[in-house]
Amino acid sequence: MRRAGDGASSTSYAISPPVVTTVPVNGTDAAFPVARVFCVGRNYAEHAIEMGHDPDREPPFFFMKPADAVVPTGSTLPFPSQTEELHHEIELVVALGEGGAQIPEEKALDHVFGYAVGLDMTRRDMQAVAKKAGRPWDMAKGFDQSAPTSPICPAARLGHPSAGAIWLRINGELRQEGDLDQQIWKVPETISYLSTLVELRPGDLIMTGTPKGVGRVDRGDRLEGHVDGVGDLEITYAD
């Protein structure tokens, strides 16, 4: 099996190949191609507590969203099907410019292309049913348009933020508020640990967890997210 770019350009596909999902790069005309989207669960202590879990520093766990769950800021999105309890989770997103396996923590930031603001939208009612039944909850997290993402700010310009405000407003009301320095697993640790589980690729995005205050989103709501130094994100759900 060949991945795109691995073989000759004369490859004949049985069907039209999927469109590559991209994210704009701030301050340039370039687009960042998305390979995969990894998400870190319960990476802020107060969020772990509000979800009923022990915030002690246990090894991180991960789940995934498909690349085409990524949608741009400014979008008006249809309200997702099969849920009446859609929840917001505002997050710092790490965009990898280099891949690798078994990446040492002290070299992890060398693999980062840049950072963005993201939303891990969650069908919480579906997740709760799946958890109670002991079933996977992929469809609670990895549904269509479940990963709104702002343009990527290159690390070459921004640096590597380890502290700074992160917040979310709905219809102008503050709902989530925290600081990047409250992360249990910092970005270098997260990249290093994840690279022991899978070989990371250029184009991978890592959503690094959400602070306290997750809650319900209704039809017609306007969401505004922010991470200091990184950027802003805005989406609206159709009424």
ChimeraX attribute file (.defattr): number of C-alpha atoms within 10 A of each C-alpha:
attribute: neighborCount
match mode: 1-to-1
recipient: residues
	/A:1	5
	/A:2	8
	/A:3	6
	/A:4	10
	/A:5	7
	/A:6	8
	/A:7	10
	/A:8	9
	/A:9	8
	/A:10	6
	/A:11	9
	/A:12	9
	/A:13	7
	/A:14	6
	/A:15	6
	/A:16	7
	/A:17	9
	/A:18	7
	/A:19	7
	/A:20	11
	/A:21	17
	/A:22	19
	/A:23	20
	/A:24	17
	/A:25	18
	/A:26	17
	/A:27	11
	/A:28	9
	/A:29	7
	/A:30	11
	/A:31	14
	/A:32	21
	/A:33	18
	/A:34	21
	/A:35	19
	/A:36	20
	/A:37	23
	/A:38	19
	/A:39	20
	/A:40	19
	/A:41	16
	/A:42	26
	/A:43	24
	/A:44	22
	/A:45	20
	/A:46	20
	/A:47	21
	/A:48	18
	/A:49	14
	/A:50	15
	/A:51	13
	/A:52	9
	/A:53	12
	/A:54	13
	/A:55	17
	/A:56	10
	/A:57	10
	/A:58	10
	/A:59	9
	/A:60	15
	/A:61	13
	/A:62	16
	/A:63	14
	/A:64	16
	/A:65	24
	/A:66	19
	/A:67	23
	/A:68	21
	/A:69	20
	/A:70	25
	/A:71	23
	/A:72	19
	/A:73	20
	/A:74	15
	/A:75	15
	/A:76	17
	/A:77	18
	/A:78	14
	/A:79	19
	/A:80	18
	/A:81	10
	/A:82	12
	/A:83	15
	/A:84	16
	/A:85	17
	/A:86	21
	/A:87	18
	/A:88	24
	/A:89	23
	/A:90	33
	/A:91	27
	/A:92	25
	/A:93	26
	/A:94	29
	/A:95	28
	/A:96	25
	/A:97	18
	/A:98	16
	/A:99	16
	/A:100	16
	/A:101	16
	/A:102	16
	/A:103	22
	/A:104	15
	/A:105	16
	/A:106	10
	/A:107	12
	/A:108	22
	/A:109	22
	/A:110	14
	/A:111	20
	/A:112	26
	/A:113	21
	/A:114	26
	/A:115	29
	/A:116	28
	/A:117	27
	/A:118	34
	/A:119	29
	/A:120	24
	/A:121	23
	/A:122	26
	/A:123	24
	/A:124	20
	/A:125	16
	/A:126	19
	/A:127	20
	/A:128	14
	/A:129	14
	/A:130	16
	/A:131	12
	/A:132	8
	/A:133	9
	/A:134	9
	/A:135	11
	/A:136	11
	/A:137	17
	/A:138	14
	/A:139	15
	/A:140	22
	/A:141	22
	/A:142	22
	/A:143	18
	/A:144	19
	/A:145	22
	/A:146	24
	/A:147	25
	/A:148	22
	/A:149	29
	/A:150	28
	/A:151	24
	/A:152	23
	/A:153	24
	/A:154	21
	/A:155	18
	/A:156	10
	/A:157	9
	/A:158	12
	/A:159	16
	/A:160	19
	/A:161	16
	/A:162	13
	/A:163	15
	/A:164	14
	/A:165	13
	/A:166	23
	/A:167	23
	/A:168	28
	/A:169	17
	/A:170	20
	/A:171	13
	/A:172	11
	/A:173	10
	/A:174	14
	/A:175	18
	/A:176	20
	/A:177	18
	/A:178	22
	/A:179	17
	/A:180	23
	/A:181	14
	/A:182	17
	/A:183	20
	/A:184	21
	/A:185	21
	/A:186	14
	/A:187	24
	/A:188	20
	/A:189	18
	/A:190	21
	/A:191	27
	/A:192	21
	/A:193	21
	/A:194	20
	/A:195	20
	/A:196	14
	/A:197	11
	/A:198	11
	/A:199	12
	/A:200	23
	/A:201	18
	/A:202	19
	/A:203	22
	/A:204	21
	/A:205	28
	/A:206	26
	/A:207	29
	/A:208	28
	/A:209	25
	/A:210	33
	/A:211	26
	/A:212	21
	/A:213	19
	/A:214	19
	/A:215	14
	/A:216	17
	/A:217	19
	/A:218	16
	/A:219	15
	/A:220	15
	/A:221	18
	/A:222	17
	/A:223	23
	/A:224	22
	/A:225	26
	/A:226	23
	/A:227	26
	/A:228	16
	/A:229	17
	/A:230	25
	/A:231	18
	/A:232	20
	/A:233	23
	/A:234	23
	/A:235	21
	/A:236	21
	/A:237	17
	/A:238	14
	/A:239	11
